[in-house]
Amino acid sequence: MDSLDPSDKAALQAASVVGQRFSLDLLRQLIDSVQYTCAGLVDHVLVRQEGEDYLFAHALVREGVYSSLLKEKRQELHCSAADWFAGRDPTLHAEHLDRADDPAAARAYLVAAETQVDQYRYELARQQVERGLELAAEPADKYTLTSFHGQILHDLGSASDSIEAYQRALEFAVDDEMTCRALLGLAAGMRIVDRFDEALAALD
């Protein structure tokens, strides 16, 4: 890699942040060069073109380049990639914020999960909400993610787990509206598992 032209080296490092496959438009955005082409990387057999995208010639090439990046540079590139995917791909937007250690990643995972639910991909939504919960630091984020977790678990048919999620959400509620929504979620789950007295108590 040290023998590469500086522009090609920068491009290779940026591409490693994106993943095994990357688009030229995104790469140009990351290195701030609208004129860049991957010709040099192709000539060195580091990447190859496939359709409109490019692929690393081997996964080990990508892994080696990525591991060589300093943490600060890696975070910077992930932030730039997150900006690119904002409004394009909620999942990749969240994942790049996550890898950049950006506090906004927790909320981004919520948006990604909501998108998955809209497409009836409940298991993926569950995974994204759970990752968001691992990252969430603000009580409001914890409440929103935990409540949505309860909703997803309810839709997946895991009523008992849904009840537990809404009980946790109550701990993060900071106003009457939050409390009300969590109690409604509790009642919905309790009704399914025949805990009618508790459901009615929650509704009261």
Sequence and secondary structure as in RCSB ss.txt:
>XXXX:A:sequence
MDSLDPSDKAALQAASVVGQRFSLDLLRQLIDSVQYTCAGLVDHVLVRQEGEDYLFAHALVREGVYSSLLKEKRQ
ELHCSAADWFAGRDPTLHAEHLDRADDPAAARAYLVAAETQVDQYRYELARQQVERGLELAAEPADKYTLTSFHG
QILHDLGSASDSIEAYQRALEFAVDDEMTCRALLGLAAGMRIVDRFDEALAALD
>XXXX:A:secstr
 TTS HHHHHHHHHHHHH SEEEHHHHHHHHT TT  SHHHHHTTSEEEETTEEEES HHHHHHHHHHS HHHHH
HHHHHHHHHHTTT HHHHHHHHHHTT TTHHHHHHHHHHHHHHTT HHHHHHHHHHHHHH  SHHHHHHHHHHHH
HHHHHTT HHHHHHHHHHHHHH  SHHHHHHHHHHHHHHHHHTT HHHHHHHH 
